[in-house]
Amino acid sequence: MGAYRCGDPAVREHGRRAAEIEAGARRPVAELVADVRATAARFEEAVRALPPAAWHAEVRMRTGEWRTPATLVPTRLRGSAPG
């Protein structure tokens, strides 16, 4: 876990997320596909709703790295999920 401490909220969140992913993986394929489609639609809606100035606003990732939506969105679309 590197620099994380056991009481670190990021560590607890990572563990909770991993458990939810594992539990969700047992669902029927059609349900998983429907979830992916719904998530993609929400993502597209959120991206389209960003005002121009927001594309250059910096946000801190869980890793402490500062990113902008202009650099984060393409990374997420490639499947690499930093922070």
N, C-alpha and C positions, 0 to 999 in steps of 0.2 A: 504494500500500500504506500510505499514511498514516504512522502512527507505527511501523509494523513495520520491523524490520531484516531483512536477508536471512538472517541466521542464526537468526532468531526461530523457535522450534518451531511457533508458530501458523501462520506463513507456510508452513513445510514441510508441515504437516498439511493446510492448505487446498489446496495444490497436489496432494498425494497424493489427497485426497478428490475433487477435480475430475477427476483422471485416472481414478479408479475409477468415477465416475459416467459419464464418457464411454465407457469400455470396457463398462460394464454396459448402456448404452443400446442396444447392438447385439444384445442377447439377444432371443430370441423373446418375443412379447407374452405368451403363456401363462406363461412363466417369470417375467417381470416382475410380472404380476398375482399369481402365487403368492408372490413375495417381498414385495409390498405387503401381502398378507393376513397372511403370517407375521409381518412387522414390526409390523403393527397389533395382532396378538394378543399379541406380546411387550410392546408398549407398554401395552396395557390391563392385562396381568398385573402389570407393574411399578407402574403407577399404583394399582391396587387393593391392592397389597401395602404401600404406604406407610403407616406408622403415623401417627396424627393429628398428633403433634408434628413429624413430618418436613415437613408441609405449610407450616410456618412457619420452617424452617431456611434460612438464607441460603447461597447458593452463588455463587461468582464466575464470571461468564461470561468468555469469551475477550476480550471488549471491556473487561473490568475492572469492568463493572457488576455490582452485587449483586442477585440475584433469589431468590425463593422458589418452590417448586413450585406454590404457589397462584396465582402470577402467570405462571409460565413455561408450565405445561401448557396453559392456554387459548390462549396466544400460539402455541404449537407446533401446536395443533389448527387454528388459522386459517390455517396455512401460512407464517406469518412466523417465520423462524428467527433470532432474535438470537443474538449471541455464538456 
